Amino acid sequence: MPIPGYPASWVGSLWWLVALAAASFAVSWLAATRLQMPRTPYIAVLTVTTAVFSVGYVWWLDLAAADLVTSRWMWGLIVAPLSAAFLIIGMTKLPVSKRLHGFSQQLHGWRLTRALLWEGVVYGTAEGILLSVLPVFITWQMVNSLGWSGVAGGIARWTLPIAASAIVIIVHHLGYWEYRNGLLVPITVGCGMLSVGYLATASLIAPTLGHILAHCTGLVRGVELPPHPRPASATPTVSAATGPAEQRRLEHR
């Protein structure tokens, strides 16, 4: 991993990690679940959030962004499809979305191309960096700043970054109403494999390209990517007989 020319504060990196976890939950919970933002603007919010933390932390470390992008890029290209295999297989097993009057409608032509660019490339890049690059990179820098060496240092460099990434993955997906169930386990494993790919190669191409491949696989197959709208039956209705106190309670659920 690229390291700064001067020792970075491990406490500072820890605060960046905590802030990243909080932001990863906030963007999915507030924008997707609470505000029920459509997918297109939601991706923009997620991308801006990822960019702010990426640029901010690299600037704080005083590292050249080009070093991070080009670091071991060949290995990144090789490992990307391997580390994404679990997610890609999972996408092929998901049911095709029901998009129109109960009938599945897969995207074609320009609509598919536009979806592959925005929901595949942009969304996949933002999510890959947010979940599998930043937590791994920040935690690795934190361990390096602590100066741990030997067997203990080696174990810490391989376990703590993956553990931190798993926490961010879980926290982020808990923000979505639809993933507060058993789906959280395969999602964590799949995204965690991309984090292992990044740690093994030190190339951010591995997790970002892997995430892009998984998203594109789902889009071509007709799988709806998150966020998903809540079912109508999940939205409480207020009748004329409902009192003011009960109405306010339902509105703030």
TAMOUR-V31852 format. One record per pair of residues at least 4 apart in sequence whose ideal C-beta (glycine too) atoms are under 8 Angstrom apart, sorted by the first residue. I is the first residue (numbers start at 0). GAP is how many residues later the second one is. D is the distance in Angstrom with one decimal. If there is no record, write none. Layout:
BEGIN
I&GAP&D / I&GAP&D
END
This chain:
BEGIN
0&70&7.8 / 0&136&6.7 / 0&139&5.2 / 0&140&7.3 / 0&143&7.6 / 0&201&5.1 / 1&61&5.6 / 1&62&8.0 / 1&65&4.7 / 1&66&6.0 / 1&69&6.1 / 1&200&7.8 / 2&5&8.0 / 2&60&8.0 / 2&138&7.1 / 2&141&6.0 / 3&4&5.3 / 3&57&4.6 / 3&58&5.4 / 3&59&5.7 / 3&137&8.0 / 4&57&7.0 / 5&56&7.3 / 6&138&5.9 / 7&4&6.5 / 7&5&6.3 / 7&52&7.8 / 7&53&5.6 / 7&133&5.9 / 7&137&5.1 / 8&4&6.9 / 8&136&6.5 / 9&4&6.3 / 9&132&4.7 / 9&133&7.9 / 9&135&4.0 / 9&136&5.1 / 10&4&6.6 / 11&4&6.6 / 11&48&6.9 / 12&4&6.4 / 12&125&5.3 / 12&126&7.5 / 12&128&5.2 / 12&129&3.9 / 12&132&6.5 / 13&4&6.5 / 13&128&5.9 / 14&4&6.2 / 15&4&6.2 / 15&37&7.5 / 15&40&7.8 / 15&41&5.4 / 15&44&7.2 / 15&122&5.4 / 16&4&6.6 / 16&118&6.4 / 16&121&4.8 / 16&122&6.3 / 16&125&7.1 / 16&147&6.1 / 17&4&6.4 / 18&4&6.1 / 18&34&7.6 / 19&4&6.2 / 19&33&5.5 / 19&110&7.7 / 19&114&5.7 / 19&115&6.4 / 19&118&6.8 / 19&148&6.4 / 20&4&6.7 / 20&114&7.7 / 20&146&6.4 / 20&147&5.2 / 20&150&5.2 / 21&4&6.1 / 22&4&6.2 / 22&26&5.6 / 22&30&6.7 / 23&4&7.1 / 23&25&7.9 / 23&106&6.0 / 23&107&7.3 / 23&144&5.3 / 23&147&5.8 / 23&148&3.9 / 23&151&7.6 / 24&4&5.6 / 24&146&4.7 / 24&147&6.1 / 24&149&6.6 / 24&150&4.8 / 25&4&5.3 / 25&149&7.3 / 26&4&5.5 / 26&5&7.7 / 26&18&6.0 / 26&19&5.6 / 26&22&5.0 / 26&145&7.7 / 26&148&7.1 / 27&4&5.0 / 27&5&6.9 / 27&144&5.5 / 27&145&7.0 / 27&146&7.9 / 27&147&3.0 / 27&148&5.2 / 27&198&8.0 / 27&199&7.4 / 28&4&5.1 / 28&5&6.3 / 28&145&7.7 / 28&146&3.5 / 28&147&7.8 / 29&4&5.1 / 29&5&6.2 / 29&145&7.7 / 30&4&5.5 / 30&6&4.6 / 30&11&5.4 / 30&14&5.0 / 30&15&7.6 / 30&196&7.9 / 31&4&7.2 / 31&5&6.1 / 31&10&5.7 / 31&143&6.6 / 31&144&5.8 / 31&145&8.0 / 31&194&6.9 / 31&195&3.5 / 32&142&6.2 / 32&143&6.3 / 32&144&4.8 / 32&194&7.3 / 35&191&7.7 / 35&193&6.6 / 35&194&6.9 / 36&4&5.4 / 36&5&4.5 / 36&8&7.0 / 36&190&7.0 / 37&4&6.6 / 38&4&6.3 / 38&80&6.9 / 38&186&6.8 / 38&187&7.8 / 38&188&6.2 / 39&4&7.2 / 39&78&6.8 / 40&4&6.5 / 41&4&6.3 / 41&185&5.7 / 42&4&6.1 / 42&75&6.3 / 42&76&6.7 / 42&79&6.0 / 42&80&4.8 / 42&83&7.0 / 43&4&6.4 / 44&4&6.4 / 45&4&6.4 / 45&77&7.2 / 45&80&5.0 / 45&81&6.9 / 45&84&7.1 / 46&4&6.2 / 46&75&6.0 / 46&76&7.7 / 46&78&7.8 / 46&79&4.2 / 47&4&6.3 / 48&4&6.8 / 48&77&7.9 / 48&81&7.2 / 49&4&6.0 / 49&76&4.4 / 49&77&7.8 / 49&79&5.2 / 49&80&4.5 / 49&84&7.6 / 50&4&5.9 / 50&75&7.8 / 51&4&5.8 / 52&4&6.0 / 52&77&7.5 / 52&81&5.9 / 53&4&6.3 / 53&75&6.0 / 53&79&7.9 / 53&80&6.5 / 54&4&6.0 / 54&10&7.8 / 55&4&6.2 / 56&4&6.4 / 56&77&7.0 / 56&80&7.7 / 56&81&6.4 / 57&5&5.2 / 57&7&5.6 / 57&10&6.7 / 60&80&6.8 / 62&4&6.2 / 62&5&6.7 / 63&4&7.7 / 64&4&6.4 / 65&4&5.9 / 66&4&6.0 / 67&69&8.0 / 67&136&6.2 / 68&4&7.6 / 68&135&6.8 / 70&131&5.3 / 70&132&5.7 / 70&133&7.6 / 71&4&6.3 / 71&129&5.4 / 71&130&5.2 / 71&131&4.4 / 72&4&6.6 / 72&130&5.6 / 72&132&5.4 / 73&4&6.7 / 74&4&5.9 / 74&126&4.2 / 74&127&7.9 / 74&128&5.5 / 74&131&7.4 / 75&4&6.1 / 75&125&5.3 / 75&127&2.9 / 75&128&7.0 / 75&129&3.0 / 75&130&4.3 / 75&133&6.9 / 76&128&6.0 / 76&132&7.0 / 77&4&7.4 / 78&4&5.4 / 78&118&4.7 / 78&121&6.7 / 78&122&5.1 / 78&124&7.5 / 78&127&4.5 / 78&131&8.0 / 79&4&6.2 / 79&117&6.9 / 79&125&6.2 / 79&126&4.9 / 79&127&7.7 / 79&128&8.0 / 79&129&3.8 / 79&130&4.6 / 79&133&6.8 / 80&4&6.8 / 80&7&7.7 / 80&128&7.9 / 80&129&6.9 / 80&132&6.2 / 81&115&7.1 / 82&110&5.0 / 82&111&5.1 / 82&113&6.5 / 82&114&3.0 / 82&123&5.7 / 82&124&7.0 / 82&127&5.0 / 83&4&5.4 / 83&106&8.0 / 83&109&7.4 / 83&110&6.3 / 83&113&7.8 / 83&125&7.7 / 83&126&3.2 / 83&127&7.0 / 83&129&5.0 / 83&130&5.3 / 84&4&6.2 / 84&108&7.6 / 85&4&6.3 / 85&100&7.8 / 85&103&6.3 / 85&104&4.6 / 85&107&5.2 / 86&4&6.5 / 86&103&3.8 / 86&104&7.1 / 86&106&7.3 / 86&107&7.3 / 86&123&7.1 / 86&124&7.6 / 86&127&3.9 / 87&4&6.9 / 87&125&6.1 / 87&126&5.2 / 87&129&5.0 / 88&4&6.8 / 89&4&6.9 / 89&96&5.8 / 89&100&5.8 / 89&124&7.8 / 90&123&5.7 / 90&126&4.5 / 90&127&4.2 / 90&130&6.5 / 90&132&5.9 / 91&125&6.6 / 91&129&6.4 / 93&124&6.9 / 93&127&7.7 / 93&129&4.8 / 94&128&7.7 / 95&8&4.3 / 95&10&7.0 / 95&125&6.6 / 95&126&4.1 / 95&127&6.6 / 96&7&6.5 / 96&125&6.0 / 96&126&6.1 / 96&127&3.6 / 97&4&5.7 / 97&5&6.9 / 97&6&5.8 / 98&4&7.8 / 98&5&6.7 / 98&6&4.3 / 98&123&8.0 / 98&125&7.3 / 99&5&4.7 / 103&118&5.9 / 104&117&7.5 / 105&6&7.9 / 105&114&7.9 / 105&115&7.5 / 105&116&3.9 / 106&4&4.7 / 106&5&3.9 / 106&8&5.3 / 106&112&6.5 / 106&115&7.2 / 107&4&5.4 / 108&4&7.1 / 109&4&6.1 / 110&4&6.3 / 111&4&6.2 / 111&107&7.0 / 111&108&7.3 / 112&4&6.5 / 113&4&6.1 / 114&4&4.9 / 114&5&6.8 / 114&104&5.2 / 115&4&4.2 / 115&5&6.9 / 115&100&5.6 / 115&103&5.9 / 115&104&7.8 / 116&4&5.3 / 116&5&6.8 / 117&4&5.2 / 117&5&6.7 / 118&4&4.8 / 118&5&7.9 / 118&96&6.2 / 118&100&6.0 / 118&106&5.6 / 119&4&5.6 / 119&92&5.8 / 119&95&4.6 / 119&96&4.1 / 119&99&5.7 / 120&4&6.2 / 120&91&5.6 / 120&95&8.0 / 121&4&6.4 / 122&4&6.1 / 122&92&5.9 / 122&102&6.8 / 123&4&5.9 / 123&84&6.9 / 123&87&4.2 / 123&88&3.6 / 123&89&7.7 / 123&90&7.1 / 123&91&4.1 / 123&92&7.4 / 124&4&6.3 / 124&83&5.0 / 124&86&7.1 / 124&87&6.4 / 125&4&6.1 / 126&4&5.8 / 126&84&5.5 / 126&88&7.9 / 127&4&5.5 / 127&5&6.5 / 127&66&6.4 / 127&76&7.9 / 127&79&4.5 / 127&80&3.9 / 127&81&7.8 / 127&82&6.7 / 127&83&3.4 / 127&84&7.1 / 128&4&4.4 / 128&5&6.0 / 128&75&6.7 / 128&78&7.4 / 128&79&6.0 / 129&4&6.1 / 129&38&7.5 / 129&42&7.1 / 130&4&7.2 / 130&34&6.6 / 130&37&5.9 / 130&38&5.0 / 130&41&6.3 / 130&60&5.2 / 130&63&7.6 / 130&64&7.4 / 130&76&7.9 / 130&80&7.9 / 131&4&6.4 / 131&33&5.8 / 131&37&7.9 / 131&59&6.1 / 131&60&7.9 / 131&62&4.3 / 131&63&4.2 / 131&65&7.7 / 131&66&5.5 / 131&75&3.7 / 131&79&7.2 / 132&4&5.8 / 132&65&5.7 / 132&71&4.9 / 132&74&5.6 / 132&75&7.0 / 133&4&5.9 / 133&34&7.7 / 134&4&6.1 / 134&26&7.0 / 134&29&4.4 / 134&30&4.3 / 134&32&7.4 / 134&33&4.4 / 134&60&7.4 / 135&4&6.1 / 135&25&4.1 / 135&26&7.0 / 135&28&7.0 / 135&29&5.1 / 135&59&5.3 / 135&62&5.4 / 135&63&5.4 / 136&4&6.4 / 136&24&7.7 / 136&61&7.8 / 137&4&6.4 / 137&26&7.3 / 138&4&6.5 / 138&21&5.2 / 138&22&4.2 / 138&24&7.9 / 138&25&4.1 / 138&26&7.7 / 139&4&6.3 / 139&17&6.2 / 139&21&4.9 / 139&59&7.3 / 140&4&6.3 / 141&4&6.8 / 141&18&7.9 / 142&5&5.8 / 142&10&7.1 / 142&13&5.0 / 142&14&5.4 / 142&17&5.9 / 142&18&7.6 / 143&13&7.6 / 147&4&5.9 / 147&5&3.5 / 147&8&5.3 / 147&9&7.8 / 148&4&4.3 / 149&4&7.0 / 150&4&6.3 / 151&4&6.2 / 152&4&6.3 / 153&4&6.6 / 154&4&5.8 / 155&4&5.2 / 156&4&7.0 / 157&4&7.1 / 157&41&6.9 / 158&4&6.0 / 159&4&6.2 / 160&4&6.3 / 160&34&7.3 / 160&38&5.6 / 161&4&6.4 / 161&30&6.5 / 161&33&5.6 / 161&34&6.2 / 161&37&6.5 / 162&4&6.6 / 163&4&6.6 / 164&4&6.2 / 164&26&7.6 / 164&27&6.4 / 164&30&3.9 / 165&4&6.3 / 165&22&5.7 / 165&26&5.3 / 165&29&7.5 / 166&4&6.1 / 167&4&6.0 / 168&4&6.4 / 168&18&7.0 / 168&19&5.2 / 168&22&4.7 / 168&23&6.6 / 168&26&7.9 / 169&4&6.2 / 169&14&6.4 / 169&18&5.7 / 170&4&7.4 / 172&6&4.4 / 172&11&5.8 / 172&14&5.6 / 172&15&7.7 / 173&5&7.0 / 173&6&6.1 / 173&10&7.3 / 175&4&7.6 / 175&50&5.4 / 175&51&6.1 / 175&52&7.8 / 176&53&6.4 / 177&5&7.8 / 177&48&6.7 / 177&49&7.8 / 177&50&5.2 / 178&4&5.3 / 178&5&5.5 / 178&8&6.6 / 178&47&7.4 / 179&4&7.3 / 182&4&5.9 / 183&4&6.1 / 184&4&6.5 / 185&4&5.9 / 186&4&6.2 / 187&4&5.7 / 188&4&6.6 / 189&4&7.4 / 189&24&7.4 / 190&4&6.8 / 190&20&7.8 / 191&4&6.6 / 192&4&6.6 / 193&4&6.7 / 193&12&7.0 / 193&13&3.9 / 193&16&4.7 / 193&17&6.2 / 194&4&6.4 / 194&12&6.5 / 195&4&6.1 / 196&4&6.2 / 196&9&3.9 / 196&10&5.8 / 196&13&6.3 / 197&4&7.3 / 197&5&7.1 / 197&6&6.4 / 197&8&5.3 / 197&9&4.5 / 199&6&7.7 / 200&4&7.9 / 200&5&4.9 / 203&4&5.7 / 204&4&5.2 / 205&4&6.1 / 206&4&6.2 / 207&4&6.5 / 208&4&6.4 / 209&4&6.6 / 210&4&6.4 / 211&4&6.1 / 212&4&6.3 / 213&4&6.7 / 214&4&6.4 / 214&10&6.3 / 215&4&6.2 / 216&4&6.3 / 217&5&3.7 / 217&7&6.0 / 218&4&7.1 / 218&6&7.2 / 223&4&6.2 / 229&4&4.6 / 229&5&6.2 / 230&4&7.9 / 235&14&4.7 / 235&17&6.5 / 237&4&4.8 / 237&8&7.8 / 237&9&5.2 / 237&12&5.8 / 237&13&7.9 / 241&4&4.9 / 241&5&5.2 / 241&8&7.5 / 242&4&6.8 / 243&4&6.5 / 244&4&6.6 / 245&4&6.5 / 246&4&6.4 / 247&4&6.4 / 248&4&7.0
END
